[in-house]
Amino acid sequence: MPEEPLNPSVSPLYQQRFAENTSGILAAIIACITTAGGSVTSYPSNTAGIIRALMDLEVAISALVPGGGGIATKLPMTAGESLAAGDAVYVNAADGYAYKAGNTGSRAQATVLGLVESAASALGGIIVVARGPFTGLSGLTVGAEYYLDTSGAITTTPPGGGGTFLVGIGQAISATRLDLQPLPPVELT
């Protein structure tokens, strides 16, 4: 095992300096990746190596979650109006608040940030799931693609006709879970 560098952040007042244990940390992370069934590569014995190993561990762990797994990207926001759990929202550029998205308004209103995790009143704090698994829905058709409808709703029926936007939201991976991957709006003519 190569000799570890000394930790320069230890105050000289203590007169004793200890070697960094980067190799030990990497060995522990690699053991976790292997246990989770992930792929291990070569990691340098430094902070960058630890970060790369942790990213590989995250991938290995997310693959263990039943039903497609993954880790959701969640964003704290402020509601610009009353919102229900599961509403598709966009960010209003004028005030930075989240409002119900819709496929019949402007391109900005059809640009979906994500789905609201739980209900909130206007100016209340919300969590928006922007990517990844979204749970808590009901009656989804497994394998079906979902699209933005009007007033924050989602549907399996893509819109048709001029003056509307086609916005893919994601695919149902169970009757209550959506793999959320909003796409940019496409204006229909």
ChimeraX attribute file (.defattr): number of C-alpha atoms within 10 A of each C-alpha:
attribute: neighborCount
match mode: 1-to-1
recipient: residues
	/A:1	4
	/A:2	6
	/A:3	9
	/A:4	14
	/A:5	12
	/A:6	12
	/A:7	12
	/A:8	11
	/A:9	7
	/A:10	12
	/A:11	10
	/A:12	9
	/A:13	6
	/A:14	7
	/A:15	7
	/A:16	8
	/A:17	13
	/A:18	11
	/A:19	11
	/A:20	16
	/A:21	16
	/A:22	17
	/A:23	19
	/A:24	11
	/A:25	15
	/A:26	22
	/A:27	14
	/A:28	12
	/A:29	18
	/A:30	23
	/A:31	15
	/A:32	18
	/A:33	22
	/A:34	13
	/A:35	12
	/A:36	17
	/A:37	15
	/A:38	20
	/A:39	13
	/A:40	15
	/A:41	10
	/A:42	9
	/A:43	16
	/A:44	14
	/A:45	17
	/A:46	16
	/A:47	12
	/A:48	11
	/A:49	16
	/A:50	20
	/A:51	13
	/A:52	16
	/A:53	26
	/A:54	17
	/A:55	13
	/A:56	20
	/A:57	24
	/A:58	16
	/A:59	18
	/A:60	21
	/A:61	19
	/A:62	17
	/A:63	17
	/A:64	14
	/A:65	11
	/A:66	8
	/A:67	12
	/A:68	15
	/A:69	15
	/A:70	19
	/A:71	15
	/A:72	16
	/A:73	15
	/A:74	18
	/A:75	15
	/A:76	11
	/A:77	17
	/A:78	20
	/A:79	25
	/A:80	21
	/A:81	15
	/A:82	14
	/A:83	23
	/A:84	17
	/A:85	16
	/A:86	22
	/A:87	22
	/A:88	32
	/A:89	30
	/A:90	23
	/A:91	22
	/A:92	15
	/A:93	9
	/A:94	6
	/A:95	9
	/A:96	13
	/A:97	19
	/A:98	28
	/A:99	24
	/A:100	25
	/A:101	30
	/A:102	26
	/A:103	27
	/A:104	19
	/A:105	14
	/A:106	15
	/A:107	17
	/A:108	16
	/A:109	22
	/A:110	29
	/A:111	23
	/A:112	29
	/A:113	24
	/A:114	28
	/A:115	28
	/A:116	28
	/A:117	22
	/A:118	15
	/A:119	16
	/A:120	19
	/A:121	14
	/A:122	15
	/A:123	14
	/A:124	15
	/A:125	17
	/A:126	22
	/A:127	20
	/A:128	28
	/A:129	24
	/A:130	21
	/A:131	22
	/A:132	20
	/A:133	22
	/A:134	26
	/A:135	17
	/A:136	12
	/A:137	15
	/A:138	12
	/A:139	10
	/A:140	19
	/A:141	17
	/A:142	14
	/A:143	14
	/A:144	16
	/A:145	20
	/A:146	25
	/A:147	22
	/A:148	32
	/A:149	24
	/A:150	17
	/A:151	17
	/A:152	23
	/A:153	19
	/A:154	23
	/A:155	16
	/A:156	18
	/A:157	12
	/A:158	15
	/A:159	19
	/A:160	11
	/A:161	10
	/A:162	10
	/A:163	13
	/A:164	22
	/A:165	28
	/A:166	21
	/A:167	24
	/A:168	22
	/A:169	27
	/A:170	24
	/A:171	22
	/A:172	23
	/A:173	22
	/A:174	19
	/A:175	15
	/A:176	15
	/A:177	21
	/A:178	28
	/A:179	24
	/A:180	24
	/A:181	19
	/A:182	23
	/A:183	17
	/A:184	17
	/A:185	20
	/A:186	15
	/A:187	17
	/A:188	12
	/A:189	9
